[in-house]
Every structure is written in structure tokens, then in C-alpha cells.
Amino acid sequence: MYLAKVIGVVVSTHKEETLRGEKILLVQPIDTNEDPTGNSQVVIDTVGAGAGEMVLVATGSSARQVFQNPQAPIDAAIVGIVDYVEVTG
């Protein structure tokens, strides 16, 4: 899992049947200081996240477990909206 910020929406009128009705967002991975890291990624939104929100993204088979179809073509899914991050040490 990783932290990310929602930076956009992806609209697709033609898509795999298992993705019909799913909200697709574009996120930018961030570090604990909210600085961008790596490349942006297309993800499925499972929690109703919106533009500018910090989110928690699950990847791989963990992302598919949110859906009841293990064959769904999903690599990443938003599984939480982050209220804040506290780093100690």
C-alpha cells in the first residue's frame, strides 16, 4: 500500500464489463510530507474519494479483493481516505 493524492478523473465510456459503474481516478503517489514520488497511476475508487484528497492505495491481488470478482482487471484501488499522517522519531 502507499499514500497518494487524487489529481484527476478518468472517463471511459467503453471498458471491461467488470469495471462498469466503477469510478476511475488518477492519483499521484506521495511521501509522508505530501511531496510527489514516482509516476501517477490510474486506480479504482472504492470509498468515494475526491480531487485533492490524500488516499491509501492497495495494489495487486489486495486491490482485487475489494471486488467480488478475482478476475477483474484491477491493479490498484483506493481503500481509504487519509485524515492525517503522524510520523514519530
C-alpha positions, 0 to 999 in steps of 0.5 A, a space after each residue: 500500500 502507499 499514500 497518494 493524492 487524487 489529481 484527476 478523473 478518468 472517463 471511459 465510456 467503453 471498458 471491461 464489463 467488470 469495471 462498469 459503474 466503477 469510478 476511475 481516478 488518477 492519483 499521484 503517489 506521495 511521501 509522508 510530507 505530501 511531496 510527489 514520488 514516482 509516476 501517477 497511476 490510474 486506480 479504482 475508487 472504492 470509498 468515494 474519494 475526491 480531487 485533492 484528497 490524500 488516499 491509501 492505495 492497495 495494489 495487486 491481488 489486495 486491490 482485487 479483493 475489494 471486488 467480488 470478482 478475482 478476475 477483474 482487471 484491477 491493479 490498484 484501488 483506493 481503500 481509504 481516505 487519509 485524515 492525517 499522517 503522524 510520523 514519530 522519531 
